[in-house]
Amino acid sequence: MVRWRLFWFAALAAALVVPGNGRVSNAGAEAASTIRIASLAPPGSSFVKVLKAWSRTLAKETEGRVELRVFSGGSEGDDRDLIRKIKAGKLDAAGVATTGLSLIAPEVQVLTAPGLLTTDAALDRARATLDARFQKMIEDSGFKLLTWGDGGKNRVFSSRPFSSPADLAKQPAWAGKDNPVVEEFVKAIGANPVRVGSSGVFPALGNKKLQVVPASAMAAVAFQWYTRLKAMTSSNFNIIVGGSVISKKKFDELTPADQKTLLGTAKRAAKKLDQIVQRDDERAYETLVSRGIGVVDTATNQAAWDAAAKKARERLAERGVYSRSLLRTVETAAE
C-alpha cells in the first residue's frame, strides 16, 4: 500500500481511491458530479479492491449522481503537488499522509508527536477529542476532511546493532523532505538528519549515506529496505496519520443528501482500510523478524528513549509546528 514516500500507500489507505478508470456511473440517472481524486496508492493492491467496492456503493447510494475519476500510482505527484492542484482547481480531492494534511492545517502534526500516541486506542481518543477543532482548521483552509486514515507504526531501524539512542549518535538518519516531526526526533536521538525522498533511501543505505531509518514495518518490507538493515525497535514512536480531503468548493456543489452519503460511505471504506493497514503492518513486522532483523527491546533503555521523544515534542512546540496547549491536550488524551 502507500503513499509512497514512507510507504505512503499505507497512509493513503484512507485515500478512497479506485484504479485509473474506476469511474462508476448510472446512465439512467441525472448528470453525475465527477470528483477527480488522486493518490499515490498503486493499482492492484488489496486496498484498491476495497476502494472499488466503495466506489460502487457511492454510485449506487447516490443513484449515479456522484462518481469518481481516480488518478492513482502517484501520476499527479506527491502530497505537496496534490494539495497545490486541488487549490488550483486541477483536482477535487486527494488521499494524503501527514505531510499533505499539514499543508492544510499544520497543527494536525501534533497527532504524530513522538512518544505520545503510539497505540491505535490512544490515537483514536486524541482524534475524537480534537476532531471538531481540526475539521474547522481544514475547512477554514478551503478543504473538507472526508475521513481519517492511518498508515502503520513508525519504528527506528538501523544498519547496525543498537540498544539506546546513544548508539545512534552522529549516524546519518533519514528525515524525509517535508517532515519536521521525524526531523526533530532524529535530532533528539543524536543522529544527523538527511533529507531525501523515499526513492533515495535504498541507494543511500547501500553507500552508507544513511544508516538510521525511521519507518513502518510495511515500508521496510515494501521498499526492500530491510535487506540493508540489521535491527529495529520493538516499540514505535508514533503512528503515520493520513486522510482524504476534498475541496470545500466541490463538496458544497453536492446536495446535502449526497454530501451525507459521500461522508458516510467514505467512513465505512476507511474503517475497512484501517483494518487492512493494521493487519499488514503486523504481518510485515513478523516477516522482518523471520528474515533475521534484530529486535531492540526499548524497555531496556526506556528512560533514554522517553527523554528523546519528549525533547523532540517540546522542540516542535518551540518551532510553532503546533501549540503547547494543543500538545498538552494530546498528552492528556494519551494517558
Residue, then its C-alpha position, 0 to 999 in steps of 0.5 A: m500500500v502507500r503513499w509512497r514516500l514512507f510507504w505512503f500507500a499505507a497512509l493513503a489507505a484512507a485515500l478512497v481511491v479506485p484504479g485509473n478508470g474506476r469511474v462508476s456511473n448510472a446512465g439512467a440517472e441525472a448528470a453525475s458530479t465527477i470528483r477527480i481524486a488522486s493518490l499515490a496508492p498503486p493499482g492492484s493492491s488489496f486496498v484498491k479492491v476495497l476502494k472499488a467496492w466503495s466506489r460502487t456503493l457511492a454510485k449506487e447510494t447516490e443513484g449515479r449522481v456522484e462518481l469518481r475519476v481516480f488518478s492513482g500510482g502517484s501520476e499527479g505527484d506527491d502530497r505537496d503537488l496534490i494539495r497545490k492542484i486541488k487549490a488550483g482547481k486541477l483536482d477535487a480531492a486527494g488521499v494524503a499522509t501527514t505531510g499533505l494534511s499539514l499543508i492544510a492545517p499544520e497543527v494536525q502534526v501534533l497527532t504524530a508527536p513522538g512518544l505520545l500516541t503510539t497505540d491505535a486506542a490512544l490515537d483514536r481518543a486524541r482524534a475524537t477529542l480534537d476532531a471538531r477543532f481540526q475539521k474547522m482548521i481544514e475547512d477554514s483552509g478551503f478543504k473538507l476532511l472526508t475521513w481519517g486514515d492511518g498508515g502503520k507504526n513508525r519504528v527506528f531501524s538501523s544498519r547496525p546493532f543498537s540498544s539506546p539512542a546513544d548508539l545512534a549518535k552522529q549516524p546519518a538518519w533519514a528525515g524525509k523532505d517535508n517532515p519536521v516531526v521525524e526531523e526533530f526526533v532524529k535530532a533528539i536521538g543524536a543522529n544527523p538528519v538527511r533529507v531525501g525522498s523515499s526513492g533515495v533511501f535504498p541507494a543511500l543505505g547501500n553507500k552508507k549515506l544513511q544508516v538510521v531509518p525511521a519507518s513502518a514495518m510495511a515500508a521496510v518490507a515494501f521498499q526492500w529496505y530491510t535487506r540493508l538493515k540489521a535491527m529495529t525497535s520493538s516499540n514505535f514512536n508514533i503512528i503515520v496519520g493520513g486522510s482524504v480531503i476534498s475541496k470545500k468548493k466541490f463538496d458544497e456543489l453536492t446536495p446535502a443528501d449526497q454530501k451525507t452519503l459521500l461522508g458516510t460511505a467514505k467512513r465505512a471504506a476507511k474503517k475497512l482500510d484501517q483494518i487492512v493497514q493494521r493487519d499488514d503492518e503486523r504481518a510485515y513486522e513478523t516477516l522482518v523478524s523471520r528474515g533475521i532483523g534484530v529486535v531492540d527491546t526499548a524497555t531496556n533503555q526506556a528512560a533514554w528513549d522517553a527523554a528523546a521523544k519528549k525533547a523532540r515534542e517540546r522542540l516542535a512546540e518551540r518551532g510553532v509546528y503546533s501549540r503547547s496547549l494543543l500538545r498538552t491536550v494530546e498528552t492528556a488524551a494519551e494517558 
